[in-house]
Amino acid sequence: MVKTINALLPTSLVGSYAQPDWLIDREKLAGRFPPRTRAVELWRIDAEWLKQAQDDATVIAIREQEEAGLDIITDGEVRRESYSNRFATALEGVDIDNPGTALDRSGHPNPVPRIVGKIRRKYPIQLEDVRFLRANTVRRIKITVPGPFTMSQQAQNDFYDNEVELAHDYAEAVNTEVKDLFAAGADVVQIDEPYMQARPEKARKFGIDVLKHAVDGVEGETAVHICFGYAAIIHERPEGYSFLPEFSGCSVDSISIETAQSGLDCTILKSLPDKRIILGVLDLSKQEVEAAETVAKRIRRALPYCAAERLIIAPDCGLKYLPREVAFGKVQAMVAGADVVRRELG
């Protein structure tokens, strides 16, 4: 069904949607840190039939987003074991058979890609994902890619003299991928950079430079997502961002932030006067579905500091770890809450 896009307070996911239980072992998924290396043991479907099953699950994710009333549709990241590992392990220069180790943002060691050569993109990684998404909805579409700074922090570097050089080669790989994604029909490409919040000192040294590299020459609407981590994994939330105003110096169009789980002081939005704000308004640390008025209150908190015309309404982070019925209910509540505020604004 063709739907008119809301010009005011359009709604979208940050990226991921809840994967079906018949597709992925959600108990195993929730019982570990997000995989940085391949984790094929999470899939319930035999390799011979996995792509077909992932295609079917992606169609389900698209239809549920449409039914809930979202304006901008993602593929739900259904084909991914995590937001970053599918892209990061597809690059040249990575030894996927002998992983390394790095500290996760929780401070715990986690298996990660081990860098043994120059990072290069061998082939388009998510091109078919965008084509499939474009073929299955008439609404605006968004696809997400892991950011170069974050990937540089989720790797064991056994090749480069320094991690800045490594991050720039990741940025070159992301840059060519993003251009291909727009050429294939993406309306928005979002770059996920949660480690800029987790490691702000390093991010101030070279994070913005590599993000600029990643979007250099890109023609299309871009976004960057920065958060405090999946609520199912990281339980303590700071009250504010340690890295956010710095994005004012980058050409990315939209900044995706979380406000619901942290009770963020929205005055910080004044530091990004030239950016669109993808405003996180769903608390993913709780399985209770919010009332529309609860969502509306969270949107209203931002309005004194960011014009409604610059807001896009979204969850705080990905919905990957929620049960499907909870994820669907929360998205419906988000759309209803945006409608409440939209009517108030006329």
C-alpha positions in Angstrom: 0.0 0.0 0.0 1.4 3.4 -0.9 1.7 5.7 2.1 2.2 9.4 2.1 5.4 10.2 3.9 4.9 12.5 6.9 6.9 15.6 6.3 6.8 16.4 10.0 8.2 14.0 12.5 8.8 11.1 10.1 9.3 7.7 11.8 12.0 5.0 11.3 13.9 2.3 12.9 17.6 2.9 13.8 18.4 -0.3 12.0 17.6 -3.7 13.3 14.3 -5.4 13.9 13.6 -8.5 16.0 14.5 -11.6 14.1 12.1 -14.6 14.1 12.8 -17.4 16.6 12.6 -19.9 13.8 15.5 -18.1 12.0 18.0 -17.4 14.8 18.6 -18.9 18.2 17.7 -15.9 20.3 18.7 -17.5 23.6 22.2 -18.0 22.3 22.2 -14.5 20.8 21.2 -12.9 24.2 23.7 -15.1 26.1 26.8 -13.6 24.6 28.4 -10.2 23.6 27.5 -9.1 20.1 29.6 -11.2 17.7 32.5 -9.4 16.0 33.6 -12.5 14.1 31.3 -14.8 12.2 28.8 -16.7 14.4 27.1 -19.2 12.1 26.1 -21.3 15.1 23.4 -18.8 15.8 21.3 -19.7 12.7 18.7 -22.4 13.1 18.5 -23.0 9.3 20.9 -25.2 7.4 23.3 -23.3 5.2 21.6 -24.7 2.0 18.3 -22.9 2.9 19.6 -20.0 4.9 19.5 -17.3 2.2 15.9 -18.2 1.3 14.9 -18.1 5.0 16.6 -14.8 5.5 14.8 -13.4 2.5 11.5 -14.5 3.8 12.2 -13.1 7.3 13.3 -9.8 5.7 9.9 -9.6 3.9 8.2 -10.2 7.3 10.3 -7.4 8.9 9.4 -5.0 6.0 5.7 -5.8 6.2 5.6 -5.4 10.0 7.2 -2.0 9.7 4.7 -1.0 7.1 1.8 -2.3 9.2 3.1 -0.3 12.2 3.1 2.8 10.1 6.8 3.7 9.7 7.7 6.2 7.1 11.2 5.0 6.4 11.8 1.3 6.2 14.9 -0.8 6.9 15.6 -4.4 6.1 15.6 -5.1 9.8 19.3 -6.2 9.5 17.7 -9.7 9.5 20.7 -11.3 7.6 23.2 -10.2 10.2 24.5 -11.9 13.3 25.4 -8.4 14.6 25.3 -4.9 13.2 29.1 -5.0 12.3 30.4 -8.5 11.9 29.0 -9.3 8.5 30.6 -6.3 6.9 33.9 -6.4 8.9 34.6 -10.1 8.1 34.0 -9.7 4.4 37.0 -7.4 3.9 40.4 -8.3 2.5 43.1 -8.2 5.1 41.2 -10.1 7.7 42.1 -13.6 9.0 38.6 -14.9 9.8 39.9 -18.4 10.7 42.2 -17.2 13.4 40.5 -14.3 15.2 42.1 -12.0 17.6 40.9 -10.5 20.9 39.9 -7.0 22.0 38.0 -5.5 24.9 34.4 -4.8 24.2 32.8 -1.6 25.4 31.8 -3.4 28.5 35.5 -4.0 29.3 35.3 -7.8 28.6 37.5 -9.5 26.0 35.7 -10.6 22.9 36.9 -12.5 19.7 37.4 -9.9 16.9 38.7 -9.8 13.4 42.5 -10.1 13.2 44.1 -7.7 10.7 46.9 -9.4 8.8 47.0 -7.3 5.6 45.7 -4.0 4.1 42.0 -3.6 4.6 40.2 -3.4 1.2 36.6 -4.0 0.1 36.8 -7.0 -2.2 33.2 -6.7 -3.5 29.9 -4.9 -2.7 28.8 -6.4 0.6 25.2 -5.1 1.1 24.3 -4.3 -2.5 21.8 -7.1 -2.8 20.3 -6.2 0.6 19.4 -2.8 -0.7 18.0 -4.1 -4.0 15.9 -6.6 -2.2 14.6 -3.9 0.2 13.9 -1.6 -2.7 12.0 -4.3 -4.5 9.7 -5.0 -1.5 8.5 -1.6 -0.4 7.4 1.6 -2.1 8.3 3.7 1.0 11.6 5.4 1.6 14.3 3.0 2.6 17.4 3.2 4.9 20.3 0.8 5.1 23.0 0.7 7.8 26.8 0.1 7.7 29.3 -0.2 10.5 31.5 2.9 10.9 35.2 2.9 10.3 36.2 4.2 13.7 34.1 1.5 15.4 35.5 -1.3 13.3 39.0 -0.1 14.1 38.2 -0.6 17.8 36.6 -4.0 17.2 39.8 -5.5 15.7 43.2 -6.9 16.6 45.7 -5.0 14.5 48.6 -7.2 13.6 49.5 -5.3 10.4 49.3 -1.5 10.5 51.8 0.8 12.2 48.9 2.6 13.9 45.2 2.4 14.3 44.6 5.8 12.5 45.9 4.3 9.3 43.8 1.2 9.9 40.7 3.4 10.5 41.2 5.3 7.2 41.4 2.1 5.2 38.1 1.0 6.8 36.7 4.4 5.9 37.7 3.9 2.2 35.9 0.5 2.3 32.8 2.1 3.8 33.0 5.0 1.3 32.9 2.8 -1.8 30.1 0.7 -0.2 28.0 3.7 0.6 28.2 5.0 -2.9 27.1 1.6 -4.3 24.2 1.5 -1.8 22.9 4.9 -3.0 23.3 3.8 -6.6 21.2 0.7 -5.9 18.3 2.8 -4.6 18.9 3.6 -0.9 17.3 6.8 0.2 19.3 7.0 3.5 22.5 5.3 4.5 23.3 5.3 8.2 26.8 4.7 9.6 26.9 3.1 13.0 29.6 4.6 15.3 28.8 3.6 18.9 32.5 3.4 19.8 32.8 7.1 19.4 30.8 7.4 22.6 32.6 4.5 24.2 36.1 5.8 23.5 35.7 9.6 23.2 39.4 10.5 23.6 40.4 8.4 20.6 37.3 9.6 18.7 38.4 13.3 19.2 41.8 12.4 17.8 40.7 10.8 14.6 37.1 9.7 14.7 35.6 12.7 12.9 38.4 12.6 10.3 37.7 9.0 9.3 33.9 9.7 9.3 34.6 12.6 6.8 36.6 10.1 4.7 33.7 7.6 4.8 31.2 10.2 3.3 33.6 12.0 1.0 32.0 12.5 -2.4 28.8 10.7 -1.3 25.7 12.1 -2.8 22.7 11.1 -0.7 21.2 11.5 2.7 23.5 10.2 5.4 23.2 9.6 9.1 25.4 8.5 11.9 24.2 6.5 14.9 25.9 6.9 18.3 24.6 5.3 21.4 25.4 3.8 24.8 25.2 0.2 23.6 22.4 -2.4 23.5 20.3 -2.2 26.7 20.2 -6.0 26.8 24.0 -6.1 27.1 25.0 -2.7 28.7 22.8 -2.1 31.7 24.3 1.1 33.1 23.5 4.2 31.1 25.3 7.6 31.6 23.1 10.6 31.9 24.8 12.3 28.9 27.0 11.9 25.8 30.7 12.2 26.1 30.9 12.7 22.3 28.2 14.5 20.4 28.8 18.2 19.7 31.8 17.1 17.7 29.5 15.9 14.9 28.7 19.5 14.0 32.0 19.5 12.1 31.1 16.7 9.8 28.9 16.8 6.6 26.7 13.9 7.8 23.1 15.0 7.5 21.5 13.4 10.6 22.7 12.3 14.0 20.9 9.4 15.7 20.9 9.5 19.5 19.1 7.8 22.4 17.1 9.8 25.0 14.6 7.4 26.5 16.8 4.9 28.3 19.2 7.6 29.7 16.7 10.3 30.3 19.0 12.5 28.3 19.1 16.2 29.0 18.0 17.4 25.6 19.7 20.8 25.9 22.7 19.2 24.3 20.7 19.2 21.0 21.5 23.0 20.8 25.1 22.0 20.0 23.9 20.5 16.7 21.9 23.4 15.1 22.6 22.4 11.5 21.8 18.6 11.8 18.7 16.6 11.6 18.2 14.6 14.9 17.1 11.0 14.8 15.5 11.1 18.2 15.4 7.9 20.2 12.2 7.7 22.1 11.7 4.0 22.9 13.2 2.5 26.1 14.7 -0.9 25.0 15.8 -1.9 28.5 12.2 -2.7 29.3 9.8 -5.1 27.6 6.7 -3.1 28.5 5.2 -1.4 25.5 5.0 2.4 26.0 1.8 4.3 25.9 1.5 6.8 23.0 1.5 9.6 25.5 4.8 8.4 27.0 6.4 8.6 23.6 4.8 12.0 23.0 6.3 13.3 26.2 9.8 12.2 25.1 9.4 14.0 21.8 8.2 17.1 23.5 11.3 17.2 25.7 13.4 17.9 22.5 11.2 20.6 21.0 12.6 23.5 22.9 16.1 22.7 21.6 15.5 21.3 18.1 12.8 22.4 15.7 10.2 19.7 14.9 11.1 20.1 11.2 14.6 18.7 12.0 13.4 15.7 14.0 13.0 12.0 12.9 11.4 9.7 15.5 13.1 6.4 16.2 13.9 3.8 18.9 16.9 4.5 21.1 18.8 1.7 19.4 18.2 -1.5 17.4 15.3 -3.8 18.4 17.3 -7.0 17.8 17.2 -8.3 21.3 13.4 -7.8 21.9 10.7 -10.5 21.3 9.0 -9.8 18.0 5.6 -9.0 19.6 7.2 -6.5 22.0 9.2 -4.9 19.1 6.1 -4.5 17.0 4.1 -3.1 19.9 6.8 -0.5 20.7 7.0 0.6 17.1 3.2 1.0 16.9 3.4 3.1 20.1 6.2 5.2 18.6 4.1 5.9 15.5 1.1 6.8 17.7 3.1 9.1 19.9 4.5 10.9 16.9 1.0 11.3 15.6 -0.1 12.9 18.9 2.7 15.5 18.7 2.1 16.1 15.0 -1.5 17.0 15.7 -0.5 19.3 18.5 1.9 21.1 16.1 -0.7 21.3 13.4 
